[in-house]
Amino acid sequence: MGPDPMPPLSRCCWVTERSLLALLLPGLAAMLLGFGTGLATVGLVLALSLALRGTGQVLVMVLCGIAVGALAGAGIALVKLLADPEQQLPAITFWLMGSLTDIKRPDIAAALPAMLPLLALRWRIGLLAMGEDEARAMGVPVGRLRILVIACATLMTAAAVATAGVIGWVGLMVPHMARLLTGPRFDRLLPTSVLIGAAFMVLVDTAARSIAQIEVPLGILTAVLGAPIFIGLLARGSRGWSE
C-alpha cells in the first residue's frame, strides 16, 4: 500500500473547510438554510417553554430564548474558530456586524418574496390583538394562524439576515415609531413599519459611510441608537407597573 495521500489532520481541515463553505452559502440557499434553522430554533424555544410551563409563562419563554440564543452563539463561535483566518473569518465577523455594502439587485429580488406573506396576513394578525375568544368568534383559526405567523416571521428574518447580516435593535425602535403615527391597528402598523424601517436604514447606512474614513458596520450604529430607546421603554414600563 502506498502512503496516505492526505494525512488525518489535513483531511480533517479539508472536511472542515468544505463544511464551512456549505454554511457560507450565498443568496437563496443561505435564506433557505436560515429559514430551516430559524424554525428549528423557534420550535426548540416553544417546546422548552411548554415543558417548563409555570405561572410566569412569558418569563419562562424569554429565559428559554436566552438559553437557546446562548447555545446558538456558541455554535457561531465554533464556526469562527474553524474558519480560515485569512478569508472566511473576516467575512463572518463583518457579516455578524451587518452591512449593506455588497447587496445587489438579485439579492433584493431573492429576499422580496419572503417579505410578502406576513404583509398579506396583517388583517388577521390585527384580529388576534382583540383576544382569542373574539378572534375565534370571527372565524379566525387562532392556533393555525399563530403557527403560520411564526413561520412567516422566521422566513422574513432569515431573508433579511442572509442578505444584510445581523443588524439589531431595528425591530425594537421602528415599530414604536410607526405606532406613534398609525396607532395600534396592525393592518396600518406593519406597512408603515416597513417604510419607516427602510428609510431609517438608508439614513443609518449614509451615516455609516460618512462619519469615519472607513465604513462603520450598521449593527454598531443601530445598537448605539437602540440601547437608549430600550432603556426609555423600560423606564416607561416600570412607571406603568408602579401605578
N, C-alpha and C positions, 0 to 999 in steps of 0.2 A: 504494500500500500504506500502511496506517495504521501508527502506531507499535507497536512490540513491546509487547504488554500486560504482559509480565513480563521485566524485564531479565535478562541472563545470570546475574548474581550472585544475584538474588532467586530465579531458577529453580533455581540450584544449592542455595541454602539450603532451598527448598521440597522438593526431592528428598531432601536430607539429612534433613530433619525427617520426611518420610514413611518413610525407611529406618529412622530411629531408632524411630519408632512401631512399625514392623514387628518390630524387635528387642526392644522392651519389651512383649511380649505377656503378658497375664495368664493364669493358670490352666493349663488343659490344653495350650493352644498353646505356652506357654513350656516346659512339660515335654517336649513332643514335639521342639521345636527344640533344647532342651538334650540330649535323648537322641541326636538325629542328629549334632549337633556333637561330643558326647562320644564316640560310636562312631568318628567320623572321626579324632578326636584319638588315641584308643587305637590305632586301626589304623595311624596315621602313626608312633606310637612303636614299635609292634611291627615295622613294615616297616623303619624305620631301624635298629633293633637287630639285625634279621636281616641287613640289608645290611652292617652293620659288625661282624658276629659275629667274636669272638675268644676268647681264653682266659677272660676275665672277662665272661661273658655277662650276669650280673646287673648288674654295674657299668656295662656298655655301655647296658643298658636304662634304668638310673637316669639316666645322663647324657643319653640321648636324651629322657627325660621332662622333665628340667630345661630342655633346649633348646626343646622344643615348648611347655613351660609359659611360658617367656620370650616366645616368639612370640605365644602367646595373650594374655599380659599386655600386649604392645604393641597388639594389637587392641582390648583393653578401653580402653587409654589413648586410642586414636584415637576410639573411640565417645564417651568422656568429653569429648574436645576438641571434637567436633562437636555435642555435646548443648546444649540450651537451658540457659544458666546459671541461669535463674530457677526452672525447674521440673524438667527432666529430670536435670540434673547433680546436684542434691541427692538426688534419688530413687536414682540409680545409686550414688552414694557411700554412702548409708545402707544400700542393699541389699548392697553389697560387704562391709559390716561385720557383716551378719547381724542379724536381729530377728524376734521372734515377735509383734510388735505388731499387725500388720494381718491375721493369719491368721484366717480364718473357717471354719465347718464345711464349706462347699462346697470350700474349698481342701484340707482334710484328706480329704474324700471323693474328690477327684480324685487325690490323691497315694497313698492307701492301696493301690489295686490294684497300683501299681508296686513295693510292698514285698513282696508275697506270693510272686512266682516264686522269688526267692532262698531264701526260707524253705522252700519246697517241695523245693529241691534240697540241703538241708543234709546229708542222709544220704549222698548220692552224693559231695558235696564232702569229707565225712569219709573216704571210701574213698581219695580222691586222696592224703591225708596218709600212707597206708601205702606209697606208692610206685607208679610207673607200672606196673611188672610185676605187682604184686599186684592193682592195680585192674583191669588187663586180664584177669587170671586169674578175677576175679569177674564178668566180663561188662560192665565199665564202658567205654564208648567214650571214652577219655581225651581225644583231640583235640576231638571234638564237644562234650564236656562242658565243656572249658575255654572254648571259644568261647561256649557258652551262659551260663556263669557270668560271663564278662566282659560280655556283653550285659545280663544281669540286674542286675549290679552297677552298670553305667553307667545303666540305667534308674532304679534306686533313687536313685543320686546325683543325677541330673537332676531327679527329682521333689522331692527334699529341698531342693536348692539353689533351684529355681524357687519353692518355697513359702516358705522361710525365709531365703534369701540364703546367703552364704558364711560358714559357721561352722566354722573349722578346729580341728584337734587333737582333736576328739571321737573320731574314728575311731582315734586312736592311744591315747588314755587308756582308753576304756571297754572295749575287748576285753581288755586286760591286767587290768583289774579283774574282769571276768567270768571270765577264765581262772583266777584265784585261787580262785573259788568252784566252778567246774564241771570244771576240768581241761582237757585238750586235745581232748576229744570235741566235734567241730564240731556235731553234732546238738543238743547241750545248750548249747554256747557261743554260737551265733548268737541263739536266742531270749532267752537271758539277757542278751546284749549289748543287744538291742533294749529290754528292760525297764529295765536299768540306764541306758542312754543316755537314755530318756525321762525317768526320774526325775532324772538329772543335769541335763538341760536345764531341767526345771521349777525346780530349785534355783538354777541359774545365772541363769535369767530373773527369779526372785524377787530375787536379789541385785542384778541389773542395774537393777531398778526401785526398789531401796531404798537403795543406798549413796550416791546423789547426788540432787540436785534434778531432774536430767534423767536419762532412761533411757540407761544406758551400753550401747552395742552389744555383742551377745553375743560376736562374734568377738574383741573386745578381752579380755574376761574369760577365754574359753577359751584364748587364746594365753598369758595370764599364768599360767594353771594348767598348760597343756600343755608349755611350754618347760622348766620344771624337771623334769617327768616324763620328757621326751625326753632330757634330759641324764643323768638317772639311768639310763635304759635304755642309753644309750651307754656309761656307766661300767661298768654290769653286763656288757655285751657285751665291752668291752675287757678286763675281768678274765678272761672266758671264753677270749678269744683268746690271752692270755698264759700260760694254764695248760697 
